[in-house]
Amino acid sequence: MRMLIHSSCARLALALAFVAGAGAVVAQTPAPAGPPAGFVAPAEPKPDETNAERGKSQPGNNAPFWRSVRESGSQQGYTSLPGAEMGILIQPFVQYPGSRVTNAGEAWRQVRNQWLIPYGGSLLLVTVLALAGNSYRISFGAVAPRPVAGERIEALLQGQALSDDLIQKALGLVPEVIVPITDIRATKEYRLHMVGVMLERGLRAAVARLGGTGPDYGTGLI
């Protein structure tokens, strides 16, 4: 047993000596002084290179591509697809009324969310034109899928002098002419009420203007 232990210890000491000697040989081996024979270094990359040229001078570096993406808002790129902004990947910074200084898409999103959605439902349009001979032209906007001509109201008013009683009859036809809806911006009842208010004021202003005594054009009636 004692001889077996001595034999194992001798073998372990021999193995450790061999490993230490190999490490010393590796540590003393000098590193290569330069590139291997036949190696040709690629050209230094240039700032004005295309992405294809950069792929040769510095493979894996796509900086020219992303630079062109960033600058497409001021220098439109080329595309074979039709469209007003197809060559623009990142829009330039702008500022719309009601938005911060940001790119065009984000500025439009801010205007839509902060102004059009909260208040757009109350933006109604009533156009009234009074002509000679007590003739009228009336149209309504933003209260139906498309602008609506008030032909039934025009027929009621045709040839008659404007009076309070005639105006009330015209207002009674409004729910039969337009079909507003209720949504997150305004209710159907609110829109019907506002159209009636605008129609009455528009009729009175149009007749007064025809007589030369009405408010100036462009003057708000609401």
C-alpha positions as CSV (number, residue, x, y, z in Angstrom):
1,M,0.0,0.0,0.0
2,R,2.8,2.4,0.9
3,M,4.5,1.6,-2.4
4,L,1.3,2.4,-4.3
5,I,0.9,5.8,-2.6
6,H,4.6,6.7,-3.4
7,S,4.1,5.7,-7.1
8,S,0.9,7.9,-7.4
9,C,2.7,10.9,-5.9
10,A,5.6,10.5,-8.3
11,R,3.3,10.4,-11.3
12,L,1.4,13.6,-10.0
13,A,4.7,15.4,-9.6
14,L,5.8,14.5,-13.1
15,A,2.5,15.7,-14.6
16,L,2.7,19.0,-12.8
17,A,6.3,19.5,-14.0
18,F,5.3,18.8,-17.6
19,V,2.4,21.4,-17.5
20,A,4.6,24.0,-16.0
21,G,7.3,23.5,-18.7
22,A,4.7,23.7,-21.5
23,G,3.4,27.0,-20.1
24,A,6.9,28.4,-20.0
25,V,7.4,27.4,-23.7
26,V,4.2,29.0,-24.7
27,A,4.9,32.2,-22.8
28,Q,8.3,32.5,-24.4
29,T,6.9,32.1,-28.0
30,P,6.9,35.6,-29.6
31,A,3.7,37.0,-31.2
32,P,3.6,37.5,-35.0
33,A,5.1,40.9,-35.9
34,G,2.5,41.7,-38.6
35,P,-0.3,40.4,-40.8
36,P,0.1,37.1,-42.5
37,A,1.6,36.9,-45.9
38,G,-0.7,38.0,-48.7
39,F,-3.1,40.0,-46.5
40,V,-4.4,43.2,-48.0
41,A,-6.1,45.6,-45.7
42,P,-9.3,47.3,-47.0
43,A,-9.4,51.0,-47.7
44,E,-10.2,53.4,-44.9
45,P,-14.0,54.2,-44.9
46,K,-14.9,57.7,-46.3
47,P,-17.7,59.9,-45.0
48,D,-19.4,60.2,-48.5
49,E,-19.5,56.5,-49.2
50,T,-22.6,54.7,-50.3
51,N,-23.9,51.8,-48.3
52,A,-22.5,49.4,-51.0
53,E,-19.1,51.0,-50.9
54,R,-19.1,50.9,-47.1
55,G,-19.9,47.2,-47.3
56,K,-16.5,46.7,-49.0
57,S,-14.4,49.2,-46.9
58,Q,-15.9,48.3,-43.6
59,P,-18.2,45.2,-43.8
60,G,-21.1,45.3,-41.3
61,N,-21.1,49.1,-40.9
62,N,-24.4,50.4,-42.3
63,A,-23.9,54.0,-41.2
64,P,-24.5,55.5,-44.7
65,F,-27.9,53.8,-45.0
66,W,-29.1,55.1,-41.6
67,R,-27.7,58.5,-42.3
68,S,-29.7,58.7,-45.5
69,V,-32.8,57.6,-43.5
70,R,-32.2,60.4,-41.0
71,E,-31.7,63.0,-43.7
72,S,-34.6,62.0,-45.9
73,G,-36.7,64.7,-44.4
74,S,-34.5,67.4,-45.9
75,Q,-33.1,65.6,-48.9
76,Q,-35.7,63.3,-50.3
77,G,-34.5,59.9,-51.4
78,Y,-35.3,58.0,-54.5
79,T,-38.2,55.5,-54.8
80,S,-40.1,54.0,-57.8
81,L,-43.4,54.0,-55.8
82,P,-45.9,56.8,-56.4
83,G,-46.9,59.1,-53.6
84,A,-46.2,62.6,-52.3
85,E,-43.8,61.5,-49.5
86,M,-42.7,58.0,-50.5
87,G,-39.1,59.0,-50.6
88,I,-39.2,60.6,-47.1
89,L,-38.6,58.1,-44.3
90,I,-38.2,60.6,-41.4
91,Q,-40.2,63.8,-41.7
92,P,-38.6,67.2,-41.0
93,F,-39.6,69.1,-37.9
94,V,-42.5,71.5,-38.1
95,Q,-45.0,73.3,-35.8
96,Y,-48.7,73.3,-36.6
97,P,-51.1,75.6,-34.8
98,G,-51.8,73.8,-31.5
99,S,-48.8,71.5,-31.6
100,R,-45.2,71.5,-30.4
101,V,-42.2,71.6,-32.6
102,T,-41.9,68.0,-33.9
103,N,-42.1,66.0,-37.1
104,A,-45.1,66.4,-39.3
105,G,-46.9,63.1,-38.4
106,E,-46.6,63.7,-34.7
107,A,-47.7,67.4,-35.1
108,W,-50.8,66.3,-36.9
109,R,-51.5,63.6,-34.2
110,Q,-51.3,66.4,-31.5
111,V,-53.7,68.7,-33.4
112,R,-56.1,65.8,-34.0
113,N,-56.1,64.6,-30.4
114,Q,-56.1,68.0,-28.7
115,W,-58.4,70.0,-31.0
116,L,-60.3,68.1,-33.6
117,I,-61.5,65.2,-31.5
118,P,-62.6,67.3,-28.5
119,Y,-64.1,70.2,-30.4
120,G,-64.5,69.0,-34.0
121,G,-68.1,67.7,-33.4
122,S,-69.3,71.2,-32.5
123,L,-68.0,72.7,-35.8
124,L,-71.2,72.9,-37.8
125,L,-71.6,74.7,-41.1
126,V,-74.9,76.3,-42.2
127,T,-74.7,78.3,-45.4
128,V,-77.6,80.7,-46.2
129,L,-77.9,82.8,-49.3
130,A,-80.8,85.2,-49.8
131,L,-81.6,86.2,-53.4
132,A,-83.9,88.8,-54.9
133,G,-87.5,87.8,-55.1
134,N,-87.4,86.1,-51.7
135,S,-85.4,83.1,-53.0
136,Y,-83.0,81.2,-50.8
137,R,-80.2,78.7,-51.0
138,I,-79.4,76.7,-47.9
139,S,-76.9,73.9,-47.2
140,F,-75.7,72.1,-44.1
141,G,-72.3,70.6,-43.3
142,A,-70.8,68.3,-40.7
143,V,-74.2,66.9,-39.8
144,A,-74.3,64.0,-42.3
145,P,-71.9,61.8,-44.2
146,R,-71.8,64.6,-46.9
147,P,-73.0,68.2,-47.2
148,V,-76.8,68.4,-47.4
149,A,-78.9,70.8,-49.5
150,G,-81.9,72.2,-47.6
151,E,-84.2,72.0,-50.6
152,R,-87.3,71.4,-48.5
153,I,-86.6,74.5,-46.4
154,E,-85.9,76.5,-49.6
155,A,-89.2,75.4,-51.0
156,L,-91.0,76.5,-47.9
157,L,-89.4,79.9,-48.0
158,Q,-89.7,80.4,-51.7
159,G,-91.4,83.7,-52.6
160,Q,-92.3,84.6,-49.1
161,A,-91.2,87.5,-47.0
162,L,-89.2,86.4,-44.0
163,S,-91.1,86.5,-40.7
164,D,-90.9,85.0,-37.2
165,D,-93.7,82.5,-38.0
166,L,-92.0,81.5,-41.3
167,I,-88.7,81.0,-39.5
168,Q,-90.3,78.7,-36.9
169,K,-91.8,76.6,-39.7
170,A,-88.4,76.4,-41.4
171,L,-86.8,75.3,-38.1
172,G,-89.4,72.6,-37.7
173,L,-88.1,71.0,-41.0
174,V,-84.5,70.8,-39.8
175,P,-84.9,67.3,-38.2
176,E,-86.3,66.0,-41.5
177,V,-83.4,67.4,-43.6
178,I,-80.4,66.4,-41.6
179,V,-79.5,63.3,-39.6
180,P,-76.7,64.1,-37.1
181,I,-75.4,61.4,-34.8
182,T,-74.3,61.2,-31.2
183,D,-70.6,60.5,-30.6
184,I,-67.8,61.4,-28.2
185,R,-67.7,65.0,-29.5
186,A,-71.4,66.0,-29.4
187,T,-74.9,64.6,-29.0
188,K,-77.5,64.5,-31.8
189,E,-79.7,66.9,-29.8
190,Y,-76.9,69.4,-29.4
191,R,-76.2,69.4,-33.1
192,L,-79.9,69.8,-34.0
193,H,-80.2,72.7,-31.6
194,M,-77.1,74.4,-32.9
195,V,-78.2,74.0,-36.6
196,G,-81.5,75.6,-35.7
197,V,-79.8,78.5,-34.0
198,M,-77.4,79.0,-36.9
199,L,-80.2,78.7,-39.5
200,E,-82.3,81.4,-37.9
201,R,-79.4,83.8,-37.5
202,G,-78.2,83.0,-41.0
203,L,-81.7,83.7,-42.5
204,R,-82.0,87.0,-40.7
205,A,-78.5,88.1,-41.6
206,A,-78.9,87.1,-45.3
207,V,-82.1,89.1,-45.7
208,A,-80.6,92.1,-43.9
209,R,-77.5,92.0,-46.1
210,L,-79.7,91.8,-49.2
211,G,-81.3,95.0,-48.0
212,G,-78.0,96.6,-47.4
213,T,-78.2,96.7,-43.6
214,G,-76.8,93.4,-42.5
215,P,-73.5,92.5,-40.8
216,D,-70.4,92.5,-42.9
217,Y,-69.4,89.3,-44.6
218,G,-67.0,87.3,-42.4
219,T,-68.7,88.5,-39.2
220,G,-69.3,85.7,-36.8
221,L,-73.0,85.0,-36.2
222,I,-72.5,82.6,-33.3
